[in-house]
Amino acid sequence: MCSILSGRGRQGKWQLGDEELLAALRKSQARVNRAYGEQLTWLGELLARNLTPGLGYRTAGRLLQDLLRIGQAEANRRLAHAVALSEVAAMTGGELPPGLPATAQALRAGAVGAEHVEAIRRVITELPRDVPAAQVEWAELTLVDAARTVGPAAITKLGRAIQARLDQDGRPPSAGPPRRPANELHWTSHGDGELAFNGRLAAESGALLTAVLARWRSHGRPSRASRTRGRGQPGTAMRSLTPSGWPPAAVTCRPTVVNAPR
């Protein structure tokens, strides 16, 4: 064991000073970044050759999962990075620069990592299509320069500020259905005396109603506050939610209260 620890893999590391150790870690990360950039180059070539159908796969992502033994999310992320950072063959011959040229150059130099690439890519792709190309280029350069010294979370935050500056109008409102109003209770009286109801309550009103129903679940055991008001009389909370005269005084049995959380 001692001979293993003193071998070439361990030799000299314990002699490094703290600053030398930190510098070694930074250099190793730069190598990881450069290796990732190299892999994206191969992925770009894979996409350009369109090998996926010939190899029996429906998608390039599924091919990468088997080839590199990675998960679906990671495969899709690497493909998205390869598309953004790879040169594109032009119809007239030659190659067009990548969509994110500054990011591609920084990754090949080892100055940024995969998470930086993802943060920058998301910010740029979310910009409106009518933003001028010069401003898009400025945005990418600003993000890449910052990524040389800060982490991905800070890049995302900076990207939001850039998006707000370049998109003064903001995102259009959601086209989904309008939110149903709260504090609505609907009930229907049937001929046999039964009462059916449904509705939607805001959080505060729902808490009040839940408290009242909880008392009914206790089989009518009055609290000190209810004895003070008079047994069977609804309190202020219940009166604020129900019409006058409800529940009827003739009701002598307690309903079964079922709470069915969604």
C-alpha positions in Angstrom: 0.0 0.0 0.0 2.8 2.4 0.9 4.5 1.7 -2.4 1.2 2.5 -4.3 0.7 5.8 -2.5 4.3 6.8 -3.2 4.0 6.0 -6.9 3.9 8.4 -9.8 0.2 9.1 -9.3 0.8 10.5 -5.8 4.4 11.7 -6.0 4.8 15.4 -5.3 1.1 16.3 -4.7 1.5 16.5 -1.0 4.4 18.9 -1.5 2.2 21.5 -3.4 1.3 24.7 -1.6 -2.3 25.8 -1.3 -2.1 28.3 -4.2 -0.4 25.6 -6.4 -3.1 23.2 -5.6 -5.8 25.7 -6.5 -4.0 26.5 -9.7 -3.8 22.8 -10.6 -7.6 22.5 -10.1 -8.2 25.5 -12.4 -6.0 24.0 -15.1 -7.7 20.6 -14.9 -11.1 22.4 -15.4 -9.7 24.2 -18.4 -8.8 20.8 -19.8 -12.3 19.5 -19.2 -13.7 22.6 -21.0 -11.4 22.1 -24.0 -12.3 18.4 -24.2 -16.0 19.3 -24.1 -15.5 21.7 -27.0 -13.7 19.0 -28.9 -16.6 16.6 -28.4 -19.0 19.2 -29.6 -17.0 19.5 -32.8 -17.4 15.7 -33.4 -21.1 16.0 -32.6 -21.5 18.7 -35.1 -19.8 16.5 -37.8 -22.1 13.7 -36.8 -25.2 15.9 -37.4 -23.8 17.2 -40.6 -23.3 13.7 -42.0 -26.9 12.7 -40.8 -25.8 9.2 -39.7 -28.7 8.7 -37.4 -31.1 6.9 -39.8 -28.4 4.7 -41.3 -27.5 3.5 -37.9 -31.1 2.5 -37.1 -32.0 5.4 -34.8 -35.0 7.7 -35.0 -33.2 10.6 -33.3 -29.7 11.7 -32.8 -30.4 12.0 -29.0 -31.2 8.3 -28.8 -28.0 7.5 -30.7 -25.9 9.5 -28.2 -27.6 7.9 -25.2 -26.4 4.5 -26.5 -23.1 5.6 -27.9 -21.9 7.7 -24.9 -24.0 5.9 -22.2 -25.5 9.2 -21.0 -29.1 10.2 -20.1 -31.7 11.7 -22.4 -31.5 15.2 -20.9 -27.7 15.3 -21.2 -27.8 14.0 -24.7 -30.3 16.6 -25.8 -28.2 19.3 -24.1 -25.0 18.3 -25.8 -26.8 18.2 -29.2 -28.2 21.7 -28.6 -24.7 23.0 -27.8 -23.3 21.3 -30.9 -25.9 23.0 -33.1 -25.2 26.4 -31.5 -21.4 26.2 -31.6 -20.7 24.3 -34.8 -20.1 25.7 -38.2 -22.8 25.2 -40.8 -22.3 24.0 -44.4 -23.6 26.7 -46.8 -25.8 25.8 -49.7 -23.3 27.5 -52.1 -20.3 25.7 -50.6 -18.0 26.5 -47.7 -19.1 26.9 -44.1 -21.0 29.6 -42.2 -19.8 30.6 -38.7 -21.6 29.1 -35.7 -24.6 30.7 -34.2 -22.6 31.6 -31.0 -19.0 32.2 -32.4 -17.6 34.0 -29.3 -18.9 31.2 -27.0 -17.4 28.5 -29.3 -14.0 30.2 -29.2 -14.1 30.6 -25.4 -15.0 27.0 -25.0 -12.2 25.8 -27.2 -9.8 27.9 -25.2 -11.0 26.3 -22.0 -12.2 29.7 -20.6 -15.8 28.6 -20.1 -17.6 25.4 -19.4 -20.7 23.4 -20.4 -22.9 25.2 -17.9 -21.7 28.6 -19.1 -22.6 27.5 -22.7 -26.1 26.5 -21.6 -26.7 29.8 -19.8 -25.5 31.8 -22.8 -27.4 29.7 -25.3 -30.7 30.1 -23.4 -30.3 33.9 -23.1 -29.6 34.4 -26.8 -32.2 32.0 -28.1 -34.9 33.7 -26.0 -34.2 37.1 -27.5 -37.0 38.3 -29.9 -36.3 37.7 -33.5 -36.5 41.4 -34.4 -33.5 42.3 -32.2 -30.7 43.5 -34.6 -27.8 41.2 -35.3 -25.3 43.8 -33.9 -27.1 43.8 -30.5 -27.3 40.0 -30.4 -23.5 39.9 -31.0 -23.0 42.5 -28.3 -25.1 40.5 -25.9 -23.1 37.3 -26.5 -19.8 39.0 -26.2 -20.9 40.6 -22.9 -22.0 37.2 -21.5 -18.8 35.5 -22.6 -16.6 38.1 -21.1 -18.4 37.8 -17.8 -18.3 34.0 -18.0 -14.5 34.1 -17.8 -14.7 35.2 -14.2 -18.2 34.3 -12.8 -20.3 31.2 -12.6 -23.4 30.1 -14.7 -25.9 31.5 -12.2 -24.5 35.0 -12.5 -24.5 34.6 -16.3 -28.2 33.8 -16.2 -28.9 36.8 -14.0 -26.9 39.1 -16.3 -28.7 37.6 -19.3 -32.1 38.5 -17.8 -30.9 42.1 -17.5 -29.7 42.1 -21.1 -33.0 40.6 -22.3 -34.9 43.4 -20.4 -32.7 46.0 -22.1 -33.1 44.6 -25.6 -36.8 43.7 -25.3 -38.4 46.9 -23.9 -41.9 45.6 -24.6 -41.4 42.4 -22.7 -43.0 39.0 -23.5 -46.6 39.0 -24.7 -49.3 38.0 -22.2 -50.2 34.3 -22.0 -52.9 33.2 -24.4 -54.2 30.6 -22.0 -57.7 30.7 -20.5 -58.3 33.4 -17.8 -58.0 32.3 -14.2 -61.2 31.5 -12.5 -62.2 34.1 -9.9 -61.9 33.0 -6.3 -64.5 33.3 -3.5 -67.3 31.8 -5.5 -69.8 29.3 -4.0 -72.6 27.8 -6.1 -75.4 25.7 -4.6 -78.5 24.2 -6.0 -81.6 23.1 -3.9 -83.3 19.9 -5.2 -86.9 19.0 -4.7 -86.2 16.4 -2.1 -84.4 19.0 0.1 -80.9 18.0 -0.8 -78.3 20.8 -1.4 -75.6 20.4 -4.0 -72.7 22.9 -4.1 -69.3 23.6 -5.6 -67.0 26.6 -5.9 -63.6 28.1 -5.5 -62.2 30.0 -2.5 -59.1 32.1 -2.0 -56.6 30.9 0.5 -57.9 33.0 3.4 -61.6 32.3 2.8 -60.8 28.6 2.3 -59.0 28.5 5.7 -62.1 30.0 7.4 -64.4 27.5 5.8 -62.1 24.6 6.7 -62.1 25.7 10.3 -65.9 25.7 10.4 -66.1 22.3 8.8 -63.6 21.0 11.2 -66.0 21.9 14.0 -68.7 19.8 12.3 -66.4 16.9 12.1 -66.2 17.0 15.9 -69.9 15.9 16.1 -71.0 19.2 17.5 -68.8 19.5 20.5 -68.9 23.2 21.1 -65.8 25.2 21.8 -65.6 27.8 24.5 -66.1 30.5 21.9 -69.2 28.8 20.4 -70.7 28.5 23.9 -70.2 32.2 24.4 -72.0 33.0 21.1 -74.7 30.4 21.7 -74.8 26.8 20.6 -75.6 26.2 16.9 -75.1 29.8 15.9 -72.6 30.4 13.2 -69.7 32.7 14.1 -68.4 35.7 12.2 -66.2 33.6 10.0 -69.1 31.5 8.8 -71.4 34.4 8.4 -68.9 36.0 6.1 -69.1 33.0 3.8 -72.7 32.0 3.8 -76.1 33.7 3.2 -78.3 34.7 6.1 -80.2 31.9 7.7 -77.9 29.1 6.7 -77.5 26.5 7.9 -81.1 26.0 8.8 -82.0 25.8 12.4 -84.0 22.7 11.8 -80.9 20.7 11.0 -80.2 18.4 13.9 -77.7 16.0 12.4 -74.1 16.8 11.5 -73.0 16.1 7.9 -70.1 13.9 7.1 -67.2 16.1 6.0 -64.8 14.6 3.6 -61.5 16.4 2.8 -60.1 15.2 -0.5 -56.9 17.0 -1.2 -55.9 17.3 -4.9 
